[in-house]
Amino acid sequence: MLAVVLAAQFMALLDVFIVNVAAPTIRLELAASGAGIQLVVAGYAIAYAVLLITGARLGDLAGHRRMYLVGLALFTAASLACGLAAGTGQLIAFRIAQGAGSALMIPQVLSLIQRNFTGEARVRALGAYAAVLATGAAAGQVAGGLLVSADLFGTGWRPVFLVNVPIGLALLLLGAKVLPRDARTAPGRARSLDLPGLLLLAATVSLLTVPLVLGQEADWPLWTWLSLGGSALFLAAFGAYEARLARRGGAPLIAPRVLRIPGIGRAALRIAAVMAVNAGFLFTLTLHLQGALGHSALRAGLTFAPTAAVFGLVGLTWRRWPAAWQRFLVPCGFLLTAVAALAVGGVLADGGDGGRELYPVLCAMGAGLALAFSPALTGALATVRPEDAADASGLLATVTQLGQLIGVAAFGSLYFGGITAPGARASADALWLCAVALAATAITGAATGLVRRRR
């Protein structure tokens, strides 16, 4: 069961990043505009972020097994449609459908783990989940480079979508056999979806994510800032409505008791910080390698293989380390990430490719990100009660996605703004600015735990 749900988790996350490497080829073959190719990349992420919490609650209402299979079927069908798309408009629409399928499927992964594993088995399962969650980002870069460079049967970019089809079909067959049947709903349990809360939340996330995704290309016009400000207002309205609904005995999208789980708020901050650093690092380094240094999609993708491999290794083994180390792993992981980010910027500062010196620091980046992320996620979810699994899953999955979007927008803007002249050296200078900002963000993530412990 764990292998089936984590395979789908990995496939969906892979799809977030695999298109980044294929984007130049898609733009050329479909004659897409700059805005069009941005929506091809971003349509998935926007639909995914907007519907994640809704997907979690639907799983709680209709059954986690059922919603997992429905989401996987939609994702697989949309992947086939993306691979066969004849134009930019079709591809954008099918990418949004892909994101919706992921939003229905992904929250069920954590919920199924929470409800079917206990004790040490749950800790191990959550560790595997955490390892899959962040290695999917780097693996997407690698897989995208391999598939685009291979140009299978002259199909160009299409295999980055079509590869999901046989995997999705196999997981559908296996999932139908191995996933536990959904338990019947207890008498008196709410069976309705909080539609006003859903609309408020969708407006909040949309107003936040759309300008983050499109703002850089449009040079941050007034509407982007108004949209960001509007997201704060809708967030306040959503919080007030949900609290009032809970007091009246209703069923809000996020149960207030979930927000009161010890450590859940701190974990959310840490997860957002590490995902922002991870996404910003991958995005800006990819721009430098492919745009400034002229590396092929394959070479740029393979550059991230050490980061992905070490992240997975550390994410799966940190629980076996001495017990006395456990409380320090997350702060030390953030500090190691900060050092690694500065080291990457320093190695590439002369405008070269970094040579052999680049790979040890990429390994250090993978280790730091794993230590900052995996124990934080596992610790937050280890104490969540099974009845709160859906809400906690939706909340942390949404935080993860928003962290990635914020990282790409913030560090991408810093990178583009830091380029003052053409050439690899100017790009390296901009990358160094990003490295300093990435390090500062990582240090802030480390400080969250230290301040809490001192209190």
Buried (B, 14 or more C-beta within 10 A) or exposed (E): BBEBBBBBBBBBBBBBBBBBBBBBBBBEEBEBEEEBBBBBBBBBBBBBBBBBBBBBBBBBBBBBBBBBBBBBBBBBBBBBBBBEBEEBEBBBBBBBBBBBBBBBBBBBBBBBBBBBBEEEEBBBBBBBBBBBBBBBBBBBBBBBBBBBBEEEEEBBBBBBBBBBBEBBBEBBEBBEEEBEEBEEEEEEEEEEBBEBBBEBBBBBBBBBBBBBBBBBBEEBEEBBEEBBEBBEEBBEBBBEBBEEBBEEEBBBBBBBEBBEBEBBBBBBBBBBBBBBBBBBBBBBBBBBBBBBBEBBBBBBBBBBBBBBBBBBBBBBEBBEEEEEEEEBBBBBBBBBBBBBBBBBBBBBBEBBBBEEBBBEBBBBBBBBBBBBBBBBBBBBBEEBEEBBBBBBBBBBBBBBBBBBBBBBBBBBBBBBEBBEEEEBBBBBBBBBBBBBBBBEBBBBBBEBBEEEEEE
